[in-house]
């Protein structure tokens, strides 16, 4: 058994999609399928059940996930120990964040990190921030940049980087007469506003609480994944959205939307770096963690 087989297994266990797993692994679909089949032959059990529409991890596959993660972690540790004759830290660490965070927050961190640790490579994945914490908890990533959650799971550590207000945004050129250019004056007006909201996550929770506090059931025009998509849809004149201001400030559509001075204001985001306590035993991860001021 080689470590690539374990990496490919974990990719498929996370994505539950042969196409996406093979794309992330940078191999062909047939090679991914062949590697998984060979791995199952080696362990003697089916790790996945699959048909034309779905891939599901079997109970045996769930148990094998723990072994795969432990083995890869030990392998990385051995490689570091054997190659550390120069005293320089070298290797790879993985990080997950939104597209906005990658150039508004991560850019500064990497500018400080790279000169000091040139032999440590960053494996970056971007996507919906709603999934960031779960990817660190599952072991798919060693770090994420995300908002501080209402309840931080016990295995995790959070180091604050910056705050960002949550703001209501409206299009400069609305397509619907119910889309306001000024904050609605009463609950009846708010009930008519077409809202473009996150499918889930911290922002959605706070927006839902805000509407509940003013006793309004929002008229939801669309629910989307990712704050960048909300700004895009609002800029097209389709509704009113709620996003972290840091997303709006870095959006190419910023000039096509306006902020609404809504009261009461929403609780701001506290954005920071998240990892597990166990991860910090790795000197590479600890070096990156230390780049963020307490």
C-alpha positions, 0 to 999 in steps of 0.5 A: 500500500502506498500513501497516494492510495490513502490520499485518494481514498480520503479525497473520495470519502470527502467529496463522495464524487469520483469526478471531483476527487480525481480533479483534486488529485490531478489524475484521470477518472479511470485512474482514481477508480482503479486506485480505489478498487486496488485499495479495496482488494488490498484491505479485503472489504468494500470501502464504498458503495456506488451506483450511477448516481451516488457514492457512499462510505461503507461502515468499514470505510468509516473505520478505515478513514481513521487509519488512513489519517493516522498513517498519513500523519505519521508518514509526514512526521517521519519524512520531516524527521529524516529530512531535517538535517539542515534544521530548516522546516520543510514540507506541506500544510493545507488551508481552506478559506473563501476566495475573498479571504484568500486575497484579503487576509491570506495574502498578508500572512503569506507575504510574512510567512514565505520569506521566513519559511521558504521550504514550507508549501501551502496547499490552498483550497477555496470554497464556501466558508460554511464548510471551513470548520467541518473540513478542519474537524474531519482532517481534510485541512490543517487550517481554515480562515473562518468566522468565529462560530457561536460555539467553537468545537472543543478540539479547535483553536481560534486566533483572531485576525480581523473584524468585519461588519455584516451589512445589508446591500441593495442594487444601484439599478433594481429590477423590482419595485419592492427592492428599496434604495433606502432602508424600509421604514416598517415591518410591512415594507421589510416583508415585501423585500426580496432577499438573497441569503446564504444557504447556511452558516453564521451570516444566515443564522444572524440574519434569521435572528434579526428578522425574528427580532423584528417579527418579520418572515422574510421574502426569500428570492434566492439562497446561495452558497458563498458571499461572493455570489450574493454580491453578484446577484444583488448587483444584477438588481435581483434583491437585497443581500447581507454579506460581510463588509470585507467581501463587499470591499473586495468584490468586482461588483462593489460599484454596482451595489450600495449599503443600506444603513439598517438598524439595529445593526447585525453582530460583526464577523470576527475572522481568524485562523482555526486549527486543532490542538493536535495539529499544533504538535506539527512544527510546520503548522505551529510555525504558520499559526505563530505568524498570526499575532495573538 
